[in-house]
Amino acid sequence: MEHVHDLNSGYDHENEGMQSKYELTLGKYNTHLHDDEVMTKVDLLIGKHLNENNTMEVKKLLFHCIDLTTLKCTDTEESVMKFTEKVNEFEDKYPDLDNVAAICVYPNMAEIVQDTLEADNVKIACVSGGFPSSQTFMEVKVAETAMAIHTGAEEIDIVMPVGKFLSGNYEEMCDEIAELKDICGEKPLKVILETGALRTASNIKKAAILAMYSGADFIKTSTGKVDVNATPVAAYVMCECIAKYQAVTGKKIGFKPAGGISTAADALCYYSIVASVLGKDWLNKHMFRFGVSRVANSILSAVEQKTVSYF
């Protein structure tokens, strides 16, 4: 695992009594990042490790880490049922490959997936909390999350309230995440930062720290519903945050890039970042996920060494 260059800096002990607990938490980390420097580090990392990670073993693992997702306005009970049946049939068609990690749907489709899913060790995940904007009443977010779990969801993906973060309202932002984590209980909560809207590496790092502090079990790049979704730079910053957060707190947080990842080559870039920054303990479906559907056929094609359009 490569050394994480993320030491404490800029922490003002004299003003400690005037700072909120959120500012004190951020003060334990260096959040003053330069975008150009981060981009250079990412380019060097990918250039160094991409080819060595381009193996059949890695591609099979990448497929196994996919959250196979359908989040379309045109989804119907019938289409989601057929989507799930594809996962059921996968093991018979590809007996040498492990299945996807999860099926991710809107909350109103959780029960359909639960009733249809027969494949072993495939989780049911739901987006919730006013996805994809997080712009709704907290009571609605709580009710939607609770209903998703009640009807079959085993994992929940929410969007961080980006507007509250950008306006410096850390308390309400963190309270929302913590309350939804309470609803989830032991079920994993993935918190989407919507990194394209955060724009800078410093903002991404601050948001990642606060999301983890508030109870996120995973931090996730994007919804896939905005102009700029997952990027290697955002992934690198988030993975460095996860590594430093573990060093400070002892807690291991998962990572999920999502949105804009459409090819096996894209997926290998993100694998290279996770492998280099976080190490082998994150190279499994319990700590590393891909929130995509388009990439499933691309990775499957790379494994089978022929064009496959299964999903």
JOLIN-V385260 format. One record per residue. RES is the residue in three letters. D_CENTER is the distance of its C-alpha to the mean C-alpha in Angstrom with 1 decimal. Layout:
res,d_center
RES,D_CENTER
RES,D_CENTER
//
This chain:
res,d_center
MET,20.5
GLU,21.3
HIS,22.5
VAL,20.2
HIS,22.4
ASP,21.2
LEU,24.3
ASN,25.4
SER,27.3
GLY,28.7
TYR,28.9
ASP,32.0
HIS,33.6
GLU,36.5
ASN,34.4
GLU,32.4
GLY,34.3
MET,33.5
GLN,29.7
SER,27.3
LYS,25.2
TYR,22.2
GLU,24.1
LEU,25.3
THR,21.8
LEU,20.9
GLY,24.3
LYS,23.4
TYR,21.3
ASN,22.3
THR,20.5
HIS,23.1
LEU,21.5
HIS,23.3
ASP,21.2
ASP,23.8
GLU,23.7
VAL,20.0
MET,20.3
THR,23.2
LYS,21.4
VAL,18.6
ASP,21.4
LEU,23.3
LEU,20.6
ILE,19.8
GLY,23.5
LYS,24.3
HIS,21.9
LEU,20.9
ASN,24.2
GLU,24.2
ASN,20.9
ASN,22.1
THR,23.4
MET,23.6
GLU,22.1
VAL,18.9
LYS,18.7
LYS,19.2
LEU,16.5
LEU,14.0
PHE,15.3
HIS,14.9
CYS,11.1
ILE,10.7
ASP,9.7
LEU,12.8
THR,12.7
THR,15.6
LEU,15.4
LYS,18.8
CYS,21.7
THR,23.9
ASP,22.2
THR,25.0
GLU,25.6
GLU,27.3
SER,24.7
VAL,21.9
MET,24.5
LYS,25.1
PHE,21.5
THR,21.2
GLU,24.6
LYS,23.3
VAL,21.0
ASN,24.0
GLU,26.2
PHE,23.9
GLU,25.2
ASP,28.8
LYS,28.3
TYR,26.3
PRO,27.5
ASP,26.6
LEU,22.9
ASP,20.4
ASN,18.7
VAL,15.2
ALA,12.9
ALA,12.7
ILE,14.0
CYS,12.1
VAL,14.8
TYR,16.2
PRO,17.7
ASN,21.2
MET,20.5
ALA,19.3
GLU,22.9
ILE,23.6
VAL,20.9
GLN,22.2
ASP,25.7
THR,25.1
LEU,22.8
GLU,24.9
ALA,22.8
ASP,22.4
ASN,19.2
VAL,16.9
LYS,15.0
ILE,15.1
ALA,12.0
CYS,12.8
VAL,11.6
SER,13.9
GLY,15.4
GLY,16.9
PHE,14.0
PRO,13.7
SER,15.9
SER,15.9
GLN,19.7
THR,21.6
PHE,23.5
MET,21.9
GLU,24.2
VAL,22.6
LYS,19.0
VAL,20.4
ALA,22.4
GLU,19.8
THR,17.4
ALA,20.5
MET,21.8
ALA,18.6
ILE,18.8
HIS,22.6
THR,22.5
GLY,20.2
ALA,16.5
GLU,15.3
GLU,11.7
ILE,10.8
ASP,8.2
ILE,10.0
VAL,10.4
MET,11.9
PRO,15.5
VAL,15.6
GLY,19.4
LYS,20.1
PHE,18.2
LEU,20.0
SER,23.3
GLY,22.9
ASN,22.8
TYR,20.6
GLU,22.4
GLU,21.6
MET,18.0
CYS,17.6
ASP,19.9
GLU,18.0
ILE,14.8
ALA,17.2
GLU,19.1
LEU,16.4
LYS,15.3
ASP,19.1
ILE,19.1
CYS,16.4
GLY,18.5
GLU,17.5
LYS,14.9
PRO,11.2
LEU,9.7
LYS,6.1
VAL,6.9
ILE,6.4
LEU,8.7
GLU,10.1
THR,11.0
GLY,13.7
ALA,15.5
LEU,15.5
ARG,17.3
THR,18.1
ALA,16.7
SER,18.4
ASN,16.8
ILE,13.2
LYS,14.4
LYS,16.1
ALA,13.3
ALA,11.0
ILE,14.1
LEU,15.0
ALA,11.8
MET,12.1
TYR,15.8
SER,15.6
GLY,14.0
ALA,10.2
ASP,9.6
PHE,5.9
ILE,4.8
LYS,2.5
THR,5.5
SER,7.4
THR,9.2
GLY,11.2
LYS,14.2
VAL,15.4
ASP,17.4
VAL,15.1
ASN,11.5
ALA,9.6
THR,12.2
PRO,13.1
VAL,14.4
ALA,11.3
ALA,9.5
TYR,12.8
VAL,13.1
MET,9.9
CYS,10.8
GLU,14.3
CYS,13.4
ILE,11.9
ALA,15.1
LYS,17.4
TYR,16.1
GLN,16.9
ALA,20.2
VAL,21.1
THR,20.1
GLY,19.8
LYS,16.5
LYS,13.8
ILE,10.2
GLY,7.4
PHE,4.9
LYS,2.5
PRO,4.8
ALA,6.3
GLY,9.9
GLY,12.9
ILE,12.4
SER,15.6
THR,17.4
ALA,17.5
ALA,18.5
ASP,15.3
ALA,13.3
LEU,15.8
CYS,15.2
TYR,11.6
TYR,13.0
SER,15.8
ILE,13.9
VAL,12.1
ALA,15.6
SER,17.5
VAL,15.9
LEU,14.6
GLY,16.9
LYS,17.6
ASP,16.4
TRP,12.7
LEU,13.9
ASN,13.5
LYS,11.6
HIS,11.6
MET,9.6
PHE,7.8
ARG,6.5
PHE,7.0
GLY,6.8
VAL,10.4
SER,14.0
ARG,16.1
VAL,15.1
ALA,16.2
ASN,19.8
SER,19.7
ILE,18.5
LEU,21.0
SER,23.6
ALA,23.1
VAL,23.6
GLU,26.5
GLN,27.9
LYS,28.8
THR,27.4
VAL,25.7
SER,24.7
TYR,23.9
PHE,21.1
//
